[in-house]
Amino acid sequence: MMKWFATFLLVTPGAVLAETELDFHLCSAYVHQSAVGAQTENEWLVHVKLTELGATSFERFIEANIGRMSRVIVDGRVFLRATIWAPISSGTLRGKFSSREVANDWQRTFTGELLASPCGVN
């Protein structure tokens, strides 16, 4: 019994680390513009065009973390959560939401004054 308990304690930190999600924060310096797209298959898209600085920073973040669960955070809220399997160099992010109201809420967030920090990886 004690052997199993010791094994569990040794494995638990690794399991917790494996589940840790990486955060990338979008701030005012990283967002150029955004728009709500048309409905597709019961989802509403929100397109976010990053500034050159934001696109470069996000591209480096993704390249360093291919295959890991990542989140894009905006003003303390999760905009995107996904495992990225390939580099993204377009400088455009797309969030998918279940309703037009939620997509419009995100659009208002992006067109409002975003926080200046945190910005990028923290």
C-alpha positions as CSV (number, residue, x, y, z in Angstrom):
1,M,0.0,0.0,0.0
2,M,2.8,2.4,0.9
3,K,4.6,1.7,-2.3
4,W,1.5,2.8,-4.3
5,F,1.2,5.9,-2.3
6,A,4.8,6.9,-3.0
7,T,4.4,6.1,-6.7
8,F,1.3,8.3,-6.8
9,L,3.1,11.2,-5.1
10,L,6.0,10.9,-7.6
11,V,3.7,10.8,-10.6
12,T,1.3,13.6,-9.5
13,P,3.6,16.6,-10.1
14,G,4.4,15.4,-13.6
15,A,0.7,14.9,-14.4
16,V,-0.1,18.4,-13.1
17,L,2.7,19.9,-15.2
18,A,1.5,18.1,-18.2
19,E,-2.0,19.6,-17.8
20,T,-0.7,23.2,-17.3
21,E,-2.0,25.5,-19.9
22,L,0.2,28.3,-21.3
23,D,-1.2,31.8,-21.4
24,F,-0.6,34.5,-24.0
25,H,-2.2,37.9,-23.0
26,L,-3.5,40.2,-25.7
27,C,-3.1,43.9,-24.7
28,S,-3.8,47.2,-26.3
29,A,-0.4,47.2,-28.1
30,Y,-1.1,43.8,-29.7
31,V,-4.6,44.3,-31.2
32,H,-5.0,46.3,-34.4
33,Q,-8.7,45.6,-35.1
34,S,-11.5,43.1,-34.7
35,A,-14.8,42.1,-36.3
36,V,-17.7,39.7,-35.8
37,G,-18.0,37.3,-38.8
38,A,-21.0,35.5,-40.2
39,Q,-22.5,32.5,-38.5
40,T,-21.0,29.1,-39.5
41,E,-22.5,25.8,-38.2
42,N,-24.1,27.2,-35.1
43,E,-21.0,29.3,-34.2
44,W,-20.2,33.0,-34.5
45,L,-16.7,34.0,-35.4
46,V,-14.7,36.9,-34.0
47,H,-11.7,37.9,-36.1
48,V,-8.8,39.7,-34.4
49,K,-6.1,41.3,-36.5
50,L,-2.9,41.7,-34.5
51,T,-0.4,44.5,-34.8
52,E,3.0,43.7,-36.2
53,L,4.4,43.6,-32.7
54,G,1.5,41.3,-31.5
55,A,1.8,39.0,-34.5
56,T,5.5,38.6,-34.0
57,S,5.2,37.9,-30.3
58,F,2.4,35.5,-30.8
59,E,4.2,33.6,-33.6
60,R,7.3,33.2,-31.3
61,F,5.0,32.0,-28.5
62,I,3.3,29.4,-30.7
63,E,6.6,28.2,-32.3
64,A,8.1,27.6,-28.8
65,N,5.0,25.7,-27.6
66,I,3.8,23.6,-30.6
67,G,1.6,20.7,-29.3
68,R,0.9,22.2,-25.9
69,M,-2.5,23.5,-24.7
70,S,-2.5,27.3,-24.9
71,R,-4.9,30.0,-24.0
72,V,-5.3,33.6,-25.3
73,I,-6.3,35.8,-22.5
74,V,-7.9,39.3,-23.0
75,D,-8.6,41.5,-19.9
76,G,-8.6,38.4,-17.7
77,R,-11.0,36.3,-19.8
78,V,-10.2,33.4,-22.1
79,F,-10.7,34.3,-25.7
80,L,-9.2,31.1,-27.2
81,R,-8.2,27.8,-25.8
82,A,-6.5,25.2,-28.1
83,T,-3.6,23.0,-28.8
84,I,-1.7,24.5,-31.7
85,W,-0.2,22.0,-34.0
86,A,1.4,24.3,-36.6
87,P,2.9,27.8,-36.6
88,I,0.5,30.7,-37.1
89,S,2.1,33.6,-39.0
90,S,-0.9,35.4,-40.4
91,G,-1.4,37.7,-37.4
92,T,-5.1,36.9,-37.3
93,L,-6.9,35.0,-34.6
94,R,-10.4,33.6,-34.8
95,G,-12.6,32.9,-31.7
96,K,-15.7,30.7,-32.1
97,F,-18.7,31.4,-29.9
98,S,-22.1,29.8,-29.4
99,S,-24.2,32.9,-29.9
100,R,-24.2,36.2,-31.6
101,E,-24.6,37.9,-28.2
102,V,-21.3,36.4,-26.9
103,A,-19.5,37.3,-30.1
104,N,-20.8,40.9,-29.9
105,D,-19.7,41.0,-26.3
106,W,-16.1,40.0,-27.4
107,Q,-16.3,42.6,-30.1
108,R,-17.2,45.3,-27.6
109,T,-14.2,44.1,-25.5
110,F,-11.8,44.5,-28.4
111,T,-13.2,47.9,-29.5
112,G,-13.0,49.2,-25.9
113,E,-9.9,50.2,-24.2
114,L,-7.8,47.0,-23.6
115,L,-5.5,46.8,-20.7
116,A,-1.9,47.8,-21.4
117,S,-0.6,44.8,-19.4
118,P,-0.2,42.0,-18.9
119,C,1.0,41.6,-22.5
120,G,2.4,38.5,-24.2
121,V,3.7,35.7,-22.0
122,N,3.7,36.2,-18.3
